[in-house]
Amino acid sequence: MSARRDPQGRRRSIVEAAAALIAESGVSGLTHRGVAARARVPLGATTYYFATLDDLSTAALEHLAQDTDEALRELAGQIARDRGDPAAVAALLHDYLRQGPRVRADAELYLAGVHRPDLRPLTLRWFEGLVRVLAEHTTPRAARALALYVDGAMLHALTHDDPLDPDELAFAVTALMGRAATTDTEL
């Protein structure tokens, strides 16, 4: 079926192309022309479905937030399989930090929430979801501390060509999950 006869498929292609471009060059680099080229649709198709760049960027950021939800489900399953072992959590964190486009997309979600308060719920999905996942394996306070650490590690990965060393990550994750879990009595 051609895209002409599949308007939802065409719209989805445009949103996916916009999301990919945001991960590559940020929301500020998003243009109707660039999205049309990436989605391989006429320029008029992008403006037909999304009259403004705000509409288009919002749809793309919502798509990225849905990807985040899926990544959190996968992460929860992996951490559960490893019974919350801090070394395994650190290895998963290192793998995540090596995924440049994914990390950039998550950072763009954060920045969108800073600049557009109406998008803040999308921004918070990663952090709040990560806290929920981690709280299954440590205290709520330690889970929040570790999620904050992950945010910092994400910024470090974005400003350096490599994420933190796996041993450094393991040390920090173990300290935050292990020691905090034995000393934190918060419910």
VMD Tcl script that builds the backbone (N, CA, C; Angstrom):
set m [mol new atoms 561]
animate dup $m
set s [atomselect $m all]
$s set {name element resname resid chain x y z} {
  {N N MET 1 A 0.852 -1.185 0.000}
  {CA C MET 1 A 0.000 0.000 0.000}
  {C C MET 1 A 0.892 1.240 0.000}
  {N N SER 2 A 0.577 2.164 -0.851}
  {CA C SER 2 A 1.413 3.365 -0.933}
  {C C SER 2 A 1.131 4.292 0.235}
  {N N ALA 3 A 2.084 5.180 0.510}
  {CA C ALA 3 A 1.923 6.146 1.594}
  {C C ALA 3 A 0.732 7.056 1.324}
  {N N ARG 4 A 0.444 7.299 0.033}
  {CA C ARG 4 A -0.686 8.152 -0.325}
  {C C ARG 4 A -1.986 7.537 0.191}
  {N N ARG 5 A -2.090 6.228 0.183}
  {CA C ARG 5 A -3.303 5.559 0.641}
  {C C ARG 5 A -3.224 5.173 2.107}
  {N N ASP 6 A -2.153 5.525 2.732}
  {CA C ASP 6 A -1.966 5.204 4.148}
  {C C ASP 6 A -1.587 6.483 4.894}
  {N N PRO 7 A -2.572 7.351 5.145}
  {CA C PRO 7 A -2.239 8.622 5.793}
  {C C PRO 7 A -1.638 8.444 7.189}
  {N N GLN 8 A -2.088 7.462 7.945}
  {CA C GLN 8 A -1.508 7.235 9.280}
  {C C GLN 8 A -0.063 6.758 9.161}
  {N N GLY 9 A 0.216 5.944 8.166}
  {CA C GLY 9 A 1.592 5.504 7.935}
  {C C GLY 9 A 2.492 6.651 7.529}
  {N N ARG 10 A 1.969 7.540 6.707}
  {CA C ARG 10 A 2.749 8.709 6.289}
  {C C ARG 10 A 3.022 9.611 7.496}
  {N N ARG 11 A 1.988 9.838 8.308}
  {CA C ARG 11 A 2.156 10.670 9.499}
  {C C ARG 11 A 3.190 10.036 10.440}
  {N N ARG 12 A 3.095 8.717 10.623}
  {CA C ARG 12 A 4.037 7.996 11.484}
  {C C ARG 12 A 5.463 8.124 10.950}
  {N N SER 13 A 5.619 8.019 9.628}
  {CA C SER 13 A 6.953 8.173 9.019}
  {C C SER 13 A 7.519 9.561 9.270}
  {N N ILE 14 A 6.673 10.559 9.201}
  {CA C ILE 14 A 7.108 11.938 9.440}
  {C C ILE 14 A 7.539 12.103 10.900}
  {N N VAL 15 A 6.740 11.570 11.812}
  {CA C VAL 15 A 7.075 11.679 13.239}
  {C C VAL 15 A 8.373 10.942 13.537}
  {N N GLU 16 A 8.535 9.740 12.993}
  {CA C GLU 16 A 9.759 8.971 13.230}
  {C C GLU 16 A 10.978 9.691 12.650}
  {N N ALA 17 A 10.812 10.291 11.491}
  {CA C ALA 17 A 11.918 11.041 10.893}
  {C C ALA 17 A 12.272 12.251 11.754}
  {N N ALA 18 A 11.258 12.934 12.255}
  {CA C ALA 18 A 11.515 14.089 13.121}
  {C C ALA 18 A 12.206 13.656 14.402}
  {N N ALA 19 A 11.788 12.535 14.973}
  {CA C ALA 19 A 12.423 12.030 16.197}
  {C C ALA 19 A 13.891 11.695 15.938}
  {N N ALA 20 A 14.171 11.074 14.809}
  {CA C ALA 20 A 15.561 10.733 14.473}
  {C C ALA 20 A 16.401 11.993 14.299}
  {N N LEU 21 A 15.836 12.999 13.668}
  {CA C LEU 21 A 16.571 14.251 13.479}
  {C C LEU 21 A 16.803 14.970 14.807}
  {N N ILE 22 A 15.826 14.904 15.700}
  {CA C ILE 22 A 16.020 15.509 17.023}
  {C C ILE 22 A 17.175 14.827 17.746}
  {N N ALA 23 A 17.247 13.498 17.638}
  {CA C ALA 23 A 18.337 12.768 18.288}
  {C C ALA 23 A 19.690 13.132 17.670}
  {N N GLU 24 A 19.693 13.483 16.406}
  {CA C GLU 24 A 20.945 13.827 15.738}
  {C C GLU 24 A 21.365 15.278 15.952}
  {N N SER 25 A 20.404 16.193 15.824}
  {CA C SER 25 A 20.795 17.601 15.833}
  {C C SER 25 A 19.964 18.478 16.762}
  {N N GLY 26 A 19.115 17.870 17.568}
  {CA C GLY 26 A 18.343 18.625 18.543}
  {C C GLY 26 A 17.085 19.236 17.970}
  {N N VAL 27 A 16.230 19.683 18.857}
  {CA C VAL 27 A 14.977 20.311 18.447}
  {C C VAL 27 A 15.269 21.564 17.632}
  {N N SER 28 A 16.314 22.279 17.996}
  {CA C SER 28 A 16.625 23.526 17.293}
  {C C SER 28 A 17.018 23.287 15.838}
  {N N GLY 29 A 17.451 22.093 15.498}
  {CA C GLY 29 A 17.835 21.778 14.127}
  {C C GLY 29 A 16.715 21.210 13.288}
  {N N LEU 30 A 15.529 21.114 13.857}
  {CA C LEU 30 A 14.390 20.507 13.169}
  {C C LEU 30 A 13.791 21.489 12.168}
  {N N THR 31 A 13.612 21.030 10.938}
  {CA C THR 31 A 12.939 21.826 9.907}
  {C C THR 31 A 11.968 20.921 9.156}
  {N N HIS 32 A 10.922 21.531 8.606}
  {CA C HIS 32 A 9.989 20.756 7.782}
  {C C HIS 32 A 10.735 20.128 6.608}
  {N N ARG 33 A 11.632 20.888 6.011}
  {CA C ARG 33 A 12.377 20.404 4.842}
  {C C ARG 33 A 13.256 19.202 5.212}
  {N N GLY 34 A 13.954 19.292 6.340}
  {CA C GLY 34 A 14.799 18.181 6.774}
  {C C GLY 34 A 13.990 16.932 7.093}
  {N N VAL 35 A 12.849 17.111 7.726}
  {CA C VAL 35 A 11.987 15.971 8.043}
  {C C VAL 35 A 11.442 15.348 6.768}
  {N N ALA 36 A 11.007 16.183 5.830}
  {CA C ALA 36 A 10.481 15.661 4.562}
  {C C ALA 36 A 11.541 14.827 3.847}
  {N N ALA 37 A 12.765 15.328 3.815}
  {CA C ALA 37 A 13.841 14.579 3.162}
  {C C ALA 37 A 14.093 13.250 3.876}
  {N N ARG 38 A 14.136 13.269 5.199}
  {CA C ARG 38 A 14.394 12.043 5.966}
  {C C ARG 38 A 13.247 11.046 5.796}
  {N N ALA 39 A 12.010 11.544 5.793}
  {CA C ALA 39 A 10.847 10.661 5.682}
  {C C ALA 39 A 10.559 10.274 4.228}
  {N N ARG 40 A 11.247 10.920 3.303}
  {CA C ARG 40 A 11.036 10.684 1.868}
  {C C ARG 40 A 9.588 10.947 1.463}
  {N N VAL 41 A 9.137 12.115 1.902}
  {CA C VAL 41 A 7.792 12.575 1.535}
  {C C VAL 41 A 7.917 13.982 0.986}
  {N N PRO 42 A 6.931 14.435 0.233}
  {CA C PRO 42 A 6.964 15.820 -0.236}
  {C C PRO 42 A 6.914 16.791 0.943}
  {N N LEU 43 A 7.541 17.941 0.777}
  {CA C LEU 43 A 7.546 18.953 1.828}
  {C C LEU 43 A 6.128 19.291 2.279}
  {N N GLY 44 A 5.218 19.372 1.351}
  {CA C GLY 44 A 3.831 19.688 1.683}
  {C C GLY 44 A 3.193 18.687 2.632}
  {N N ALA 45 A 3.683 17.447 2.631}
  {CA C ALA 45 A 3.109 16.439 3.534}
  {C C ALA 45 A 3.420 16.780 4.990}
  {N N THR 46 A 4.602 17.297 5.246}
  {CA C THR 46 A 4.941 17.626 6.639}
  {C C THR 46 A 4.090 18.768 7.148}
  {N N THR 47 A 3.845 19.743 6.287}
  {CA C THR 47 A 3.028 20.874 6.730}
  {C C THR 47 A 1.541 20.534 6.715}
  {N N TYR 48 A 1.145 19.540 5.951}
  {CA C TYR 48 A -0.248 19.086 5.969}
  {C C TYR 48 A -0.578 18.466 7.329}
  {N N TYR 49 A 0.316 17.612 7.819}
  {CA C TYR 49 A 0.070 16.931 9.094}
  {C C TYR 49 A 0.456 17.789 10.295}
  {N N PHE 50 A 1.434 18.667 10.114}
  {CA C PHE 50 A 1.941 19.478 11.220}
  {C C PHE 50 A 2.130 20.904 10.727}
  {N N ALA 51 A 1.175 21.751 11.037}
  {CA C ALA 51 A 1.180 23.120 10.530}
  {C C ALA 51 A 2.380 23.915 11.027}
  {N N THR 52 A 2.826 23.624 12.256}
  {CA C THR 52 A 3.952 24.373 12.812}
  {C C THR 52 A 5.053 23.416 13.235}
  {N N LEU 53 A 6.245 23.962 13.366}
  {CA C LEU 53 A 7.355 23.159 13.874}
  {C C LEU 53 A 7.117 22.744 15.317}
  {N N ASP 54 A 6.425 23.574 16.091}
  {CA C ASP 54 A 6.074 23.195 17.468}
  {C C ASP 54 A 5.212 21.938 17.474}
  {N N ASP 55 A 4.236 21.885 16.586}
  {CA C ASP 55 A 3.379 20.695 16.495}
  {C C ASP 55 A 4.212 19.466 16.128}
  {N N LEU 56 A 5.090 19.640 15.169}
  {CA C LEU 56 A 5.934 18.541 14.718}
  {C C LEU 56 A 6.913 18.106 15.805}
  {N N SER 57 A 7.554 19.055 16.449}
  {CA C SER 57 A 8.525 18.687 17.496}
  {C C SER 57 A 7.804 18.038 18.683}
  {N N THR 58 A 6.609 18.513 19.018}
  {CA C THR 58 A 5.861 17.907 20.116}
  {C C THR 58 A 5.534 16.451 19.796}
  {N N ALA 59 A 5.070 16.188 18.593}
  {CA C ALA 59 A 4.755 14.805 18.201}
  {C C ALA 59 A 6.009 13.936 18.230}
  {N N ALA 60 A 7.126 14.478 17.762}
  {CA C ALA 60 A 8.378 13.717 17.765}
  {C C ALA 60 A 8.860 13.448 19.186}
  {N N LEU 61 A 8.750 14.443 20.058}
  {CA C LEU 61 A 9.160 14.252 21.453}
  {C C LEU 61 A 8.241 13.260 22.160}
  {N N GLU 62 A 6.959 13.271 21.842}
  {CA C GLU 62 A 6.047 12.261 22.393}
  {C C GLU 62 A 6.459 10.863 21.935}
  {N N HIS 63 A 6.868 10.764 20.685}
  {CA C HIS 63 A 7.356 9.479 20.153}
  {C C HIS 63 A 8.617 9.033 20.909}
  {N N LEU 64 A 9.519 9.963 21.138}
  {CA C LEU 64 A 10.739 9.628 21.888}
  {C C LEU 64 A 10.400 9.216 23.323}
  {N N ALA 65 A 9.411 9.852 23.920}
  {CA C ALA 65 A 8.990 9.481 25.276}
  {C C ALA 65 A 8.407 8.069 25.291}
  {N N GLN 66 A 7.694 7.703 24.247}
  {CA C GLN 66 A 7.190 6.330 24.155}
  {C C GLN 66 A 8.343 5.340 24.039}
  {N N ASP 67 A 9.375 5.719 23.296}
  {CA C ASP 67 A 10.575 4.879 23.225}
  {C C ASP 67 A 11.203 4.723 24.612}
  {N N THR 68 A 11.179 5.802 25.378}
  {CA C THR 68 A 11.712 5.776 26.740}
  {C C THR 68 A 10.926 4.794 27.594}
  {N N ASP 69 A 9.606 4.821 27.460}
  {CA C ASP 69 A 8.770 3.893 28.217}
  {C C ASP 69 A 9.139 2.443 27.894}
  {N N GLU 70 A 9.339 2.166 26.625}
  {CA C GLU 70 A 9.718 0.809 26.212}
  {C C GLU 70 A 11.100 0.449 26.754}
  {N N ALA 71 A 12.030 1.380 26.692}
  {CA C ALA 71 A 13.376 1.132 27.223}
  {C C ALA 71 A 13.325 0.854 28.724}
  {N N LEU 72 A 12.473 1.560 29.441}
  {CA C LEU 72 A 12.340 1.321 30.889}
  {C C LEU 72 A 11.754 -0.061 31.171}
  {N N ARG 73 A 10.791 -0.497 30.351}
  {CA C ARG 73 A 10.236 -1.857 30.536}
  {C C ARG 73 A 11.328 -2.905 30.331}
  {N N GLU 74 A 12.120 -2.720 29.289}
  {CA C GLU 74 A 13.221 -3.649 29.031}
  {C C GLU 74 A 14.238 -3.619 30.167}
  {N N LEU 75 A 14.574 -2.432 30.623}
  {CA C LEU 75 A 15.525 -2.272 31.712}
  {C C LEU 75 A 15.017 -2.957 32.978}
  {N N ALA 76 A 13.748 -2.773 33.281}
  {CA C ALA 76 A 13.161 -3.408 34.468}
  {C C ALA 76 A 13.294 -4.919 34.384}
  {N N GLY 77 A 13.030 -5.477 33.213}
  {CA C GLY 77 A 13.164 -6.922 33.038}
  {C C GLY 77 A 14.600 -7.401 33.191}
  {N N GLN 78 A 15.533 -6.647 32.629}
  {CA C GLN 78 A 16.943 -7.034 32.724}
  {C C GLN 78 A 17.434 -6.943 34.166}
  {N N ILE 79 A 17.074 -5.883 34.866}
  {CA C ILE 79 A 17.516 -5.737 36.252}
  {C C ILE 79 A 16.886 -6.822 37.121}
  {N N ALA 80 A 15.631 -7.137 36.880}
  {CA C ALA 80 A 14.960 -8.192 37.647}
  {C C ALA 80 A 15.627 -9.547 37.401}
  {N N ARG 81 A 15.981 -9.827 36.148}
  {CA C ARG 81 A 16.659 -11.101 35.843}
  {C C ARG 81 A 17.983 -11.218 36.589}
  {N N ASP 82 A 18.633 -10.075 36.789}
  {CA C ASP 82 A 19.915 -10.056 37.505}
  {C C ASP 82 A 19.732 -9.818 38.996}
  {N N ARG 83 A 18.482 -9.851 39.439}
  {CA C ARG 83 A 18.123 -9.682 40.857}
  {C C ARG 83 A 18.674 -8.388 41.462}
  {N N GLY 84 A 18.711 -7.338 40.666}
  {CA C GLY 84 A 19.136 -6.038 41.168}
  {C C GLY 84 A 20.602 -5.933 41.514}
  {N N ASP 85 A 21.413 -6.825 40.981}
  {CA C ASP 85 A 22.853 -6.798 41.255}
  {C C ASP 85 A 23.456 -5.475 40.779}
  {N N PRO 86 A 24.072 -4.707 41.682}
  {CA C PRO 86 A 24.628 -3.411 41.289}
  {C C PRO 86 A 25.623 -3.493 40.127}
  {N N ALA 87 A 26.415 -4.529 40.068}
  {CA C ALA 87 A 27.367 -4.650 38.960}
  {C C ALA 87 A 26.632 -4.808 37.627}
  {N N ALA 88 A 25.543 -5.552 37.643}
  {CA C ALA 88 A 24.745 -5.714 36.423}
  {C C ALA 88 A 24.047 -4.403 36.059}
  {N N VAL 89 A 23.547 -3.679 37.058}
  {CA C VAL 89 A 22.929 -2.373 36.806}
  {C C VAL 89 A 23.963 -1.437 36.183}
  {N N ALA 90 A 25.177 -1.444 36.699}
  {CA C ALA 90 A 26.238 -0.594 36.160}
  {C C ALA 90 A 26.546 -0.965 34.710}
  {N N ALA 91 A 26.575 -2.262 34.408}
  {CA C ALA 91 A 26.836 -2.697 33.033}
  {C C ALA 91 A 25.718 -2.235 32.096}
  {N N LEU 92 A 24.471 -2.324 32.556}
  {CA C LEU 92 A 23.344 -1.847 31.751}
  {C C LEU 92 A 23.439 -0.338 31.539}
  {N N LEU 93 A 23.824 0.377 32.579}
  {CA C LEU 93 A 23.997 1.820 32.486}
  {C C LEU 93 A 25.088 2.158 31.476}
  {N N HIS 94 A 26.175 1.444 31.529}
  {CA C HIS 94 A 27.265 1.683 30.581}
  {C C HIS 94 A 26.792 1.434 29.150}
  {N N ASP 95 A 26.053 0.347 28.945}
  {CA C ASP 95 A 25.521 0.068 27.608}
  {C C ASP 95 A 24.632 1.207 27.120}
  {N N TYR 96 A 23.766 1.699 28.008}
  {CA C TYR 96 A 22.886 2.808 27.653}
  {C C TYR 96 A 23.701 4.045 27.268}
  {N N LEU 97 A 24.686 4.379 28.059}
  {CA C LEU 97 A 25.467 5.595 27.834}
  {C C LEU 97 A 26.282 5.548 26.544}
  {N N ARG 98 A 26.470 4.359 26.011}
  {CA C ARG 98 A 27.208 4.205 24.750}
  {C C ARG 98 A 26.305 4.378 23.533}
  {N N GLN 99 A 25.007 4.500 23.757}
  {CA C GLN 99 A 24.040 4.663 22.666}
  {C C GLN 99 A 23.829 6.148 22.400}
  {N N GLY 100 A 24.759 6.743 21.666}
  {CA C GLY 100 A 24.745 8.187 21.435}
  {C C GLY 100 A 23.403 8.767 21.031}
  {N N PRO 101 A 22.774 8.238 19.982}
  {CA C PRO 101 A 21.481 8.810 19.586}
  {C C PRO 101 A 20.412 8.704 20.681}
  {N N ARG 102 A 20.395 7.611 21.401}
  {CA C ARG 102 A 19.398 7.449 22.470}
  {C C ARG 102 A 19.659 8.447 23.603}
  {N N VAL 103 A 20.912 8.604 23.961}
  {CA C VAL 103 A 21.271 9.535 25.031}
  {C C VAL 103 A 20.954 10.966 24.601}
  {N N ARG 104 A 21.268 11.307 23.350}
  {CA C ARG 104 A 20.949 12.648 22.858}
  {C C ARG 104 A 19.441 12.875 22.831}
  {N N ALA 105 A 18.692 11.863 22.443}
  {CA C ALA 105 A 17.227 11.985 22.426}
  {C C ALA 105 A 16.698 12.229 23.836}
  {N N ASP 106 A 17.224 11.501 24.813}
  {CA C ASP 106 A 16.787 11.696 26.202}
  {C C ASP 106 A 17.155 13.088 26.692}
  {N N ALA 107 A 18.320 13.564 26.309}
  {CA C ALA 107 A 18.728 14.912 26.699}
  {C C ALA 107 A 17.816 15.960 26.055}
  {N N GLU 108 A 17.428 15.737 24.818}
  {CA C GLU 108 A 16.510 16.668 24.152}
  {C C GLU 108 A 15.152 16.682 24.848}
  {N N LEU 109 A 14.727 15.527 25.353}
  {CA C LEU 109 A 13.484 15.503 26.131}
  {C C LEU 109 A 13.610 16.383 27.372}
  {N N TYR 110 A 14.744 16.277 28.045}
  {CA C TYR 110 A 14.983 17.120 29.223}
  {C C TYR 110 A 14.945 18.601 28.846}
  {N N LEU 111 A 15.665 18.953 27.807}
  {CA C LEU 111 A 15.726 20.356 27.398}
  {C C LEU 111 A 14.361 20.876 26.966}
  {N N ALA 112 A 13.581 20.025 26.321}
  {CA C ALA 112 A 12.240 20.445 25.917}
  {C C ALA 112 A 11.412 20.818 27.140}
  {N N GLY 113 A 11.536 20.047 28.201}
  {CA C GLY 113 A 10.803 20.353 29.424}
  {C C GLY 113 A 11.277 21.613 30.103}
  {N N VAL 114 A 12.541 21.940 29.918}
  {CA C VAL 114 A 13.083 23.183 30.483}
  {C C VAL 114 A 12.503 24.383 29.737}
  {N N HIS 115 A 12.463 24.288 28.419}
  {CA C HIS 115 A 12.030 25.416 27.601}
  {C C HIS 115 A 10.519 25.497 27.414}
  {N N ARG 116 A 9.868 24.359 27.541}
  {CA C ARG 116 A 8.409 24.323 27.352}
  {C C ARG 116 A 7.777 23.545 28.499}
  {N N PRO 117 A 7.319 24.257 29.509}
  {CA C PRO 117 A 6.735 23.577 30.678}
  {C C PRO 117 A 5.581 22.625 30.341}
  {N N ASP 118 A 4.876 22.869 29.246}
  {CA C ASP 118 A 3.802 21.959 28.855}
  {C C ASP 118 A 4.335 20.574 28.480}
  {N N LEU 119 A 5.618 20.489 28.160}
  {CA C LEU 119 A 6.239 19.210 27.810}
  {C C LEU 119 A 6.940 18.551 29.003}
  {N N ARG 120 A 6.908 19.200 30.143}
  {CA C ARG 120 A 7.607 18.669 31.312}
  {C C ARG 120 A 7.175 17.235 31.672}
  {N N PRO 121 A 5.893 16.870 31.545}
  {CA C PRO 121 A 5.531 15.475 31.831}
  {C C PRO 121 A 6.298 14.466 30.965}
  {N N LEU 122 A 6.559 14.823 29.711}
  {CA C LEU 122 A 7.369 13.936 28.858}
  {C C LEU 122 A 8.789 13.838 29.401}
  {N N THR 123 A 9.301 14.970 29.837}
  {CA C THR 123 A 10.653 15.046 30.376}
  {C C THR 123 A 10.813 14.142 31.579}
  {N N LEU 124 A 9.836 14.152 32.443}
  {CA C LEU 124 A 9.944 13.434 33.716}
  {C C LEU 124 A 9.709 11.933 33.604}
  {N N ARG 125 A 9.237 11.476 32.476}
  {CA C ARG 125 A 8.953 10.041 32.337}
  {C C ARG 125 A 10.194 9.183 32.554}
  {N N TRP 126 A 11.326 9.610 32.019}
  {CA C TRP 126 A 12.559 8.831 32.186}
  {C C TRP 126 A 12.968 8.791 33.645}
  {N N PHE 127 A 13.096 9.940 34.267}
  {CA C PHE 127 A 13.580 9.995 35.643}
  {C C PHE 127 A 12.631 9.248 36.583}
  {N N GLU 128 A 11.357 9.565 36.527}
  {CA C GLU 128 A 10.396 8.923 37.433}
  {C C GLU 128 A 10.288 7.425 37.168}
  {N N GLY 129 A 10.344 7.050 35.891}
  {CA C GLY 129 A 10.311 5.627 35.553}
  {C C GLY 129 A 11.549 4.904 36.053}
  {N N LEU 130 A 12.704 5.534 35.917}
  {CA C LEU 130 A 13.940 4.927 36.396}
  {C C LEU 130 A 13.910 4.761 37.911}
  {N N VAL 131 A 13.405 5.753 38.611}
  {CA C VAL 131 A 13.289 5.648 40.067}
  {C C VAL 131 A 12.394 4.463 40.430}
  {N N ARG 132 A 11.264 4.311 39.735}
  {CA C ARG 132 A 10.361 3.173 40.025}
  {C C ARG 132 A 11.063 1.834 39.789}
  {N N VAL 133 A 11.778 1.748 38.684}
  {CA C VAL 133 A 12.491 0.499 38.363}
  {C C VAL 133 A 13.530 0.194 39.433}
  {N N LEU 134 A 14.322 1.180 39.782}
  {CA C LEU 134 A 15.399 0.959 40.752}
  {C C LEU 134 A 14.868 0.710 42.156}
  {N N ALA 135 A 13.743 1.327 42.505}
  {CA C ALA 135 A 13.178 1.174 43.849}
  {C C ALA 135 A 12.737 -0.255 44.118}
  {N N GLU 136 A 12.608 -1.046 43.086}
  {CA C GLU 136 A 12.301 -2.472 43.266}
  {C C GLU 136 A 13.506 -3.230 43.831}
  {N N HIS 137 A 14.681 -2.601 43.790}
  {CA C HIS 137 A 15.916 -3.305 44.153}
  {C C HIS 137 A 16.745 -2.581 45.206}
  {N N THR 138 A 16.274 -1.441 45.645}
  {CA C THR 138 A 16.953 -0.688 46.685}
  {C C THR 138 A 15.902 0.207 47.347}
  {N N THR 139 A 16.311 1.062 48.225}
  {CA C THR 139 A 15.358 1.948 48.890}
  {C C THR 139 A 14.913 3.063 47.941}
  {N N PRO 140 A 13.771 3.662 48.194}
  {CA C PRO 140 A 13.336 4.784 47.340}
  {C C PRO 140 A 14.348 5.928 47.315}
  {N N ARG 141 A 14.939 6.212 48.451}
  {CA C ARG 141 A 15.922 7.296 48.521}
  {C C ARG 141 A 17.162 6.956 47.686}
  {N N ALA 142 A 17.630 5.732 47.796}
  {CA C ALA 142 A 18.788 5.304 46.999}
  {C C ALA 142 A 18.433 5.287 45.519}
  {N N ALA 143 A 17.216 4.890 45.188}
  {CA C ALA 143 A 16.778 4.878 43.787}
  {C C ALA 143 A 16.797 6.287 43.206}
  {N N ARG 144 A 16.307 7.267 43.961}
  {CA C ARG 144 A 16.348 8.661 43.498}
  {C C ARG 144 A 17.789 9.147 43.329}
  {N N ALA 145 A 18.632 8.811 44.290}
  {CA C ALA 145 A 20.038 9.221 44.204}
  {C C ALA 145 A 20.704 8.614 42.969}
  {N N LEU 146 A 20.419 7.354 42.713}
  {CA C LEU 146 A 21.020 6.699 41.558}
  {C C LEU 146 A 20.470 7.292 40.257}
  {N N ALA 147 A 19.181 7.594 40.211}
  {CA C ALA 147 A 18.611 8.213 39.009}
  {C C ALA 147 A 19.239 9.582 38.760}
  {N N LEU 148 A 19.480 10.335 39.817}
  {CA C LEU 148 A 20.173 11.621 39.671}
  {C C LEU 148 A 21.593 11.413 39.148}
  {N N TYR 149 A 22.258 10.390 39.648}
  {CA C TYR 149 A 23.598 10.071 39.177}
  {C C TYR 149 A 23.565 9.718 37.685}
  {N N VAL 150 A 22.555 8.952 37.286}
  {CA C VAL 150 A 22.430 8.579 35.876}
  {C C VAL 150 A 22.257 9.827 35.015}
  {N N ASP 151 A 21.460 10.788 35.493}
  {CA C ASP 151 A 21.315 12.040 34.744}
  {C C ASP 151 A 22.668 12.723 34.565}
  {N N GLY 152 A 23.445 12.783 35.608}
  {CA C GLY 152 A 24.774 13.378 35.511}
  {C C GLY 152 A 25.686 12.590 34.586}
  {N N ALA 153 A 25.611 11.275 34.671}
  {CA C ALA 153 A 26.426 10.427 33.791}
  {C C ALA 153 A 26.008 10.619 32.335}
  {N N MET 154 A 24.716 10.864 32.119}
  {CA C MET 154 A 24.228 11.122 30.772}
  {C C MET 154 A 24.846 12.417 30.223}
  {N N LEU 155 A 24.861 13.462 31.048}
  {CA C LEU 155 A 25.477 14.718 30.608}
  {C C LEU 155 A 26.970 14.537 30.347}
  {N N HIS 156 A 27.622 13.758 31.200}
  {CA C HIS 156 A 29.042 13.480 31.001}
  {C C HIS 156 A 29.258 12.781 29.660}
  {N N ALA 157 A 28.431 11.797 29.363}
  {CA C ALA 157 A 28.571 11.065 28.103}
  {C C ALA 157 A 28.344 11.984 26.903}
  {N N LEU 158 A 27.446 12.946 27.049}
  {CA C LEU 158 A 27.171 13.870 25.952}
  {C C LEU 158 A 28.301 14.855 25.706}
  {N N THR 159 A 29.016 15.205 26.759}
  {CA C THR 159 A 30.071 16.209 26.611}
  {C C THR 159 A 31.454 15.594 26.433}
  {N N HIS 160 A 31.537 14.288 26.528}
  {CA C HIS 160 A 32.778 13.558 26.283}
  {C C HIS 160 A 32.495 12.565 25.160}
  {N N ASP 161 A 33.514 12.058 24.558}
  {CA C ASP 161 A 33.293 11.112 23.470}
  {C C ASP 161 A 33.006 9.701 23.950}
  {N N ASP 162 A 33.143 9.462 25.215}
  {CA C ASP 162 A 32.907 8.142 25.792}
  {C C ASP 162 A 32.192 8.296 27.121}
  {N N PRO 163 A 31.383 7.301 27.487}
  {CA C PRO 163 A 30.790 7.362 28.827}
  {C C PRO 163 A 31.849 7.105 29.889}
  {N N LEU 164 A 31.445 7.253 31.116}
  {CA C LEU 164 A 32.352 6.944 32.220}
  {C C LEU 164 A 32.873 5.520 32.099}
  {N N ASP 165 A 34.029 5.300 32.655}
  {CA C ASP 165 A 34.647 3.980 32.679}
  {C C ASP 165 A 33.717 2.989 33.388}
  {N N PRO 166 A 33.572 1.767 32.872}
  {CA C PRO 166 A 32.684 0.789 33.510}
  {C C PRO 166 A 33.000 0.548 34.989}
  {N N ASP 167 A 34.284 0.568 35.352}
  {CA C ASP 167 A 34.634 0.358 36.763}
  {C C ASP 167 A 34.179 1.525 37.630}
  {N N GLU 168 A 34.289 2.744 37.114}
  {CA C GLU 168 A 33.814 3.908 37.858}
  {C C GLU 168 A 32.296 3.848 38.040}
  {N N LEU 169 A 31.605 3.454 36.980}
  {CA C LEU 169 A 30.152 3.309 37.074}
  {C C LEU 169 A 29.784 2.246 38.094}
  {N N ALA 170 A 30.481 1.120 38.057}
  {CA C ALA 170 A 30.188 0.031 38.996}
  {C C ALA 170 A 30.426 0.482 40.433}
  {N N PHE 171 A 31.496 1.227 40.649}
  {CA C PHE 171 A 31.785 1.727 41.990}
  {C C PHE 171 A 30.647 2.614 42.484}
  {N N ALA 172 A 30.231 3.566 41.651}
  {CA C ALA 172 A 29.178 4.502 42.058}
  {C C ALA 172 A 27.843 3.796 42.251}
  {N N VAL 173 A 27.477 2.935 41.331}
  {CA C VAL 173 A 26.192 2.233 41.441}
  {C C VAL 173 A 26.177 1.343 42.676}
  {N N THR 174 A 27.259 0.647 42.918}
  {CA C THR 174 A 27.345 -0.211 44.102}
  {C C THR 174 A 27.250 0.618 45.372}
  {N N ALA 175 A 27.936 1.736 45.388}
  {CA C ALA 175 A 27.890 2.604 46.568}
  {C C ALA 175 A 26.479 3.128 46.792}
  {N N LEU 176 A 25.844 3.567 45.738}
  {CA C LEU 176 A 24.511 4.143 45.889}
  {C C LEU 176 A 23.449 3.092 46.213}
  {N N MET 177 A 23.542 1.951 45.579}
  {CA C MET 177 A 22.527 0.908 45.826}
  {C C MET 177 A 22.830 0.098 47.058}
  {N N GLY 178 A 24.098 -0.292 47.195}
  {CA C GLY 178 A 24.465 -1.217 48.276}
  {C C GLY 178 A 24.524 -0.584 49.645}
  {N N ARG 179 A 25.383 0.389 49.791}
  {CA C ARG 179 A 25.554 1.013 51.098}
  {C C ARG 179 A 24.305 1.779 51.514}
  {N N ALA 180 A 23.705 2.481 50.571}
  {CA C ALA 180 A 22.505 3.238 50.914}
  {C C ALA 180 A 21.396 2.300 51.357}
  {N N ALA 181 A 21.295 1.146 50.725}
  {CA C ALA 181 A 20.239 0.207 51.060}
  {C C ALA 181 A 20.399 -0.337 52.480}
  {N N THR 182 A 21.630 -0.390 52.958}
  {CA C THR 182 A 21.835 -0.924 54.308}
  {C C THR 182 A 21.745 0.147 55.379}
  {N N THR 183 A 21.845 1.423 54.982}
  {CA C THR 183 A 21.813 2.482 55.992}
  {C C THR 183 A 20.566 3.360 55.923}
  {N N ASP 184 A 19.820 3.284 54.831}
  {CA C ASP 184 A 18.655 4.141 54.636}
  {C C ASP 184 A 17.413 3.436 55.172}
  {N N THR 185 A 16.758 4.060 56.099}
  {CA C THR 185 A 15.553 3.450 56.684}
  {C C THR 185 A 14.280 4.098 56.169}
  {N N GLU 186 A 14.412 5.022 55.184}
  {CA C GLU 186 A 13.221 5.672 54.635}
  {C C GLU 186 A 12.301 4.651 53.983}
  {N N LEU 187 A 11.038 4.787 54.196}
  {CA C LEU 187 A 10.058 3.894 53.570}
  {C C LEU 187 A 9.460 4.514 52.350}
}
mol reanalyze $m
mol bondsrecalc $m
mol representation Tube
mol addrep $m
